[in-house]
C-alpha cells in the first residue's frame, strides 16, 4: 500500500499560504507543532504531521527568520555532530595485502597474526589503541594522549 501511495503522490506536498499563516500565528503564540496538529484534528481539518511544521520552521530559520525562537527548545534537539572523518595516511587497501594474511584471517591457523585498531574519543579527544593476537585472542590496550 505504501508503494501505491508513493506512486499516487508524485510531487511533494506543499502548504497553502493560508495554512502557513495559521501555523506561523500559532507558533508565535507559543504553541508546539504537536499542539497545532492535535487542534487541527479536533477541528476536523486535513491532517498534517508535526514534522511538516518543523520543516517550515527550519526553512524560516535558514532564510534568517526568527520563528524558531518561539519554539520551546529553539530546535536545539535537532543538532547533529559536525565531526569530520580523518583519513588514514598511507592507507593500503585490503586487496593489496599478501595472500598469507588472508589465510591467517580466515583460519586463525598461525600464531603471530596481530590486529591493531584505534578507538577515538568524542571530538577527537583522547584515544585507545587495541592490539589483538588473532589465534590466542591475547589483547593489549593502551590509552593514548
C-alpha positions as CSV (number, residue, x, y, z in Angstrom):
1,X,0.0,0.0,0.0
2,X,2.9,2.4,0.7
3,X,4.2,1.9,-2.8
4,X,0.8,2.7,-4.3
5,X,0.6,5.8,-2.2
6,X,4.0,7.0,-3.3
7,X,3.1,6.5,-6.9
8,X,-0.1,8.5,-6.4
9,X,1.8,11.4,-4.8
10,X,4.5,12.1,-7.4
11,X,5.1,15.6,-6.3
12,X,5.9,16.6,-2.7
13,X,3.0,18.2,-0.9
14,X,3.1,21.9,-0.5
15,X,1.4,24.0,2.2
16,X,-1.1,26.6,1.1
17,X,-0.4,30.2,2.1
18,X,-3.4,30.5,4.4
19,X,-2.4,27.2,6.2
20,X,1.2,28.5,6.6
21,X,-0.1,31.8,8.1
22,X,-2.2,29.8,10.6
23,X,0.8,27.7,11.6
24,X,3.0,30.8,11.9
25,X,0.4,32.6,14.1
26,X,0.0,29.6,16.4
27,X,3.8,29.2,16.7
28,X,4.2,32.8,17.6
29,X,1.6,32.4,20.3
30,X,3.8,29.7,21.8
31,X,2.0,26.5,20.5
32,X,4.1,23.5,19.8
33,X,3.8,21.7,16.4
34,X,2.2,18.7,18.2
35,X,-0.4,21.0,19.7
36,X,-1.2,22.6,16.3
37,X,-1.7,19.1,14.7
38,X,-3.8,18.0,17.6
39,X,-6.0,21.1,17.4
40,X,-6.4,20.6,13.7
41,X,-7.5,17.0,14.2
42,X,-10.1,18.1,16.8
43,X,-11.5,20.7,14.3
44,X,-11.6,18.0,11.5
45,X,-9.1,19.9,9.3
46,X,-6.9,17.8,6.9
47,X,-4.1,16.1,8.7
48,X,-0.5,17.5,8.5
49,X,2.3,16.0,10.5
50,X,4.2,17.9,13.2
51,X,7.4,17.2,11.2
52,X,6.0,19.3,8.3
53,X,5.6,22.2,10.7
54,X,9.2,21.7,12.0
55,X,10.3,21.7,8.4
56,X,8.6,25.1,7.9
57,X,10.3,26.4,11.0
58,X,13.7,25.2,9.8
59,X,13.2,26.7,6.4
60,X,12.3,30.0,8.0
61,X,15.4,29.8,10.2
62,X,17.7,29.2,7.1
63,X,16.2,32.3,5.5
64,X,17.1,34.4,8.5
65,X,13.7,34.3,10.2
66,X,13.1,34.2,13.9
67,X,10.2,31.7,14.0
68,X,12.4,29.1,15.7
69,X,12.8,31.3,18.8
70,X,9.1,30.8,19.6
71,X,9.6,27.0,19.9
72,X,10.3,25.7,23.4
73,X,13.7,24.2,22.6
74,X,14.7,26.6,19.7
75,X,15.5,23.5,17.6
76,X,18.5,22.6,19.7
77,X,17.5,19.0,19.9
78,X,18.0,18.5,16.2
79,X,21.7,19.5,16.2
80,X,23.9,16.8,14.8
81,X,27.6,16.3,15.5
82,X,29.7,18.1,12.9
83,X,32.7,15.8,13.3
84,X,34.6,15.1,10.1
85,X,36.3,11.8,9.2
86,X,40.1,11.9,9.4
87,X,41.6,10.0,6.5
88,X,44.4,7.5,7.4
89,X,47.7,8.5,5.9
90,X,49.5,6.0,3.7
91,X,46.5,3.7,3.8
92,X,46.8,0.4,2.0
93,X,43.7,-1.4,0.7
94,X,43.0,-4.9,1.9
95,X,43.1,-6.0,-1.7
96,X,46.8,-5.3,-1.8
97,X,47.9,-7.4,1.2
98,X,49.8,-10.6,0.7
99,X,47.9,-13.9,0.3
100,X,49.2,-15.3,3.6
101,X,47.4,-12.6,5.6
102,X,44.0,-13.8,4.1
103,X,44.7,-17.4,5.2
104,X,45.6,-16.2,8.7
105,X,42.5,-14.1,8.9
106,X,40.2,-16.8,7.7
107,X,41.5,-19.8,9.6
108,X,43.4,-18.3,12.6
109,X,45.8,-21.1,12.0
110,X,49.1,-19.5,12.9
111,X,50.3,-17.7,16.0
112,X,51.6,-14.2,15.3
113,X,48.8,-12.6,13.3
114,X,48.2,-9.3,15.1
115,X,45.3,-6.9,14.5
116,X,45.6,-3.2,15.5
117,X,42.7,-0.9,15.9
118,X,42.1,2.5,17.4
119,X,39.1,4.0,19.3
120,X,38.9,7.8,19.1
121,X,37.0,9.7,21.7
122,X,34.4,12.4,21.3
123,X,35.6,15.5,19.4
124,X,38.9,13.6,18.8
125,X,39.9,14.0,22.5
126,X,41.9,11.0,23.6
127,X,42.1,7.6,22.1
128,X,42.7,3.9,22.9
129,X,44.7,1.6,20.8
130,X,44.0,-2.1,20.9
131,X,46.3,-4.9,19.7
132,X,44.9,-8.4,19.4
133,X,46.6,-11.6,18.5
134,X,44.1,-13.5,16.3
135,X,44.8,-17.1,17.3
136,X,45.1,-16.8,21.1
137,X,42.9,-13.7,21.4
138,X,45.5,-12.1,23.6
139,X,44.8,-8.4,23.8
140,X,46.8,-5.3,24.7
141,X,45.0,-2.0,25.3
142,X,46.7,1.4,25.9
143,X,45.3,4.8,26.4
144,X,46.8,7.4,24.1
145,X,47.0,11.1,25.0
